[in-house]
Amino acid sequence: MIAAKVKNGAITTNKLDGEAVATPKLAKDSVTTSKLTDGAVNNGKLADGSVSVNKLGKGVIGQLQGKLESGTTIRGVFDTGATGEAGDVIRNGTSFQFPLQSAPTPIILQMGQTSTACPGQGTDNQAPQAAPGYLCIYVTADANLNSTTPLAVENVNRLGFGLYAKSQDPGSYYAMGLWAATAQ
């Protein structure tokens, strides 16, 4: 192969004429994402019109406009708790990374539970799932929570949700886990 015999620096951009490297002369898959270094593609190297709405992946435009496109899932973690007396309450709020079109329907699932709308926590319990229009809150650990209302969701809207936990006995109490919301 000729390229193996060319010394480093022997061919530079100022030694190539305008047509030396052109799209028709490139072999298939000779330029791929994995072969580009960081910063190799920047605004100065992109021609006008080379990036358009039609060329962007699903979900990019909605996110740039500040809304989550239908069928797109966002995910996160929650961890709420405190130390206190029996019956103490703690509230925490979580904001979605991108606003939804409308408030999702919340479902809290205790450890090991699933439902049609909340089919599970995904690969290695790190990719929680939710059907379109639902907020699935998967509890992965808890301690000393009130037996009547261990964890409740409140103030659910298109921007986020709140969690409410109440202690059963004096001491430390908490709930933690994963959540997923899919835009309708």
C-alpha positions, 0 to 999 in steps of 0.5 A, spaced: 500 500 500 502 506 498 500 510 504 504 505 508 510 508 504 509 515 505 513 519 511 509 523 516 508 530 514 510 528 507 503 530 504 500 536 508 494 540 506 498 546 502 501 541 498 494 538 495 490 542 490 483 543 490 481 537 487 486 532 490 481 529 496 474 529 493 468 525 495 468 521 489 475 519 490 474 517 497 473 509 498 466 507 502 467 508 509 474 511 509 471 517 513 467 515 519 465 518 526 470 513 529 476 515 525 475 523 526 479 526 532 475 531 537 474 538 533 476 535 526 469 538 524 467 545 526 463 551 524 469 553 520 469 546 516 462 546 514 459 549 508 452 553 508 446 548 508 451 542 510 447 541 516 439 542 516 433 540 520 432 534 515 439 531 517 439 531 524 436 525 528 430 524 531 429 528 538 434 533 536 429 539 534 424 538 539 430 538 545 433 544 541 426 548 541 425 546 549 420 540 548 421 533 548 418 529 542 413 524 542 416 517 544 422 520 547 424 517 554 428 521 559 431 518 565 433 519 572 435 517 579 431 520 585 434 519 593 429 522 598 430 521 606 432 524 612 433 523 620 427 525 624 421 523 629 415 518 627 411 521 622 416 526 619 415 528 612 420 530 607 419 532 600 423 533 594 422 535 587 425 533 580 425 537 574 425 534 567 431 535 563 426 537 557 419 539 558 414 534 556 408 536 552 403 535 557 403 532 565 405 524 565 401 519 569 405 517 575 406 510 577 410 508 583 413 501 583 416 498 589 422 493 588 421 488 583 414 490 580 412 492 573 406 494 569 404 494 562 405 502 562 412 501 566 415 494 563 421 495 568 428 498 569 432 495 563 439 493 561 442 492 568 437 496 572 440 502 569 435 504 563 428 505 566 422 504 561 415 508 561 410 507 556 408 514 552 404 519 557 407 515 563 412 517 569 414 510 572 418 511 579 422 505 580 423 504 588 430 500 588 431 501 596 427 504 602 427 504 609 423 506 615 417 508 611 410 509 613 406 503 612 400 506 609 404 511 605 411 509 604 412 514 598 407 518 594 408 522 588 405 529 588 405 536 583 406 532 577 406 537 571 410 537 564 416 540 568 417 535 573 414 532 579 415 531 587 416 526 591 413 525 599 416 520 604 413 519 611 417 516 616 414 510 620 419 510 626 424 515 629 430 515 626 433 515 618 428 514 613 429 514 605 427 511 598 431 511 592 431 509 585 430 510 578 425 514 574 423 514 566 418 519 563 416 518 555 413 524 552 406 522 549 
